[in-house]
């Protein structure tokens, strides 16, 4: 038996709308305080909770540690290119050197 996902709350819709507009205008995500100021939440903990719920639903994701690195769920998170240290000197995404 498969459940239908719950609809977004009014507050979640407002937070998501702020993120969408901010990304379109500035090219990067807003900070927790900037989101709070836009949706009327003074508690950064409350904003972080809403962001966590949106992330759990797959509507947003972070490319770094901070919420200001969030991207919309439809877009795959950008990855940093790996740096090579000359021929055969590169490492993979886990810090391991490739097998010879």
Order of alpha helices (4+ residues) and beta strands (2+ residues): alpha-alpha-alpha-beta-beta
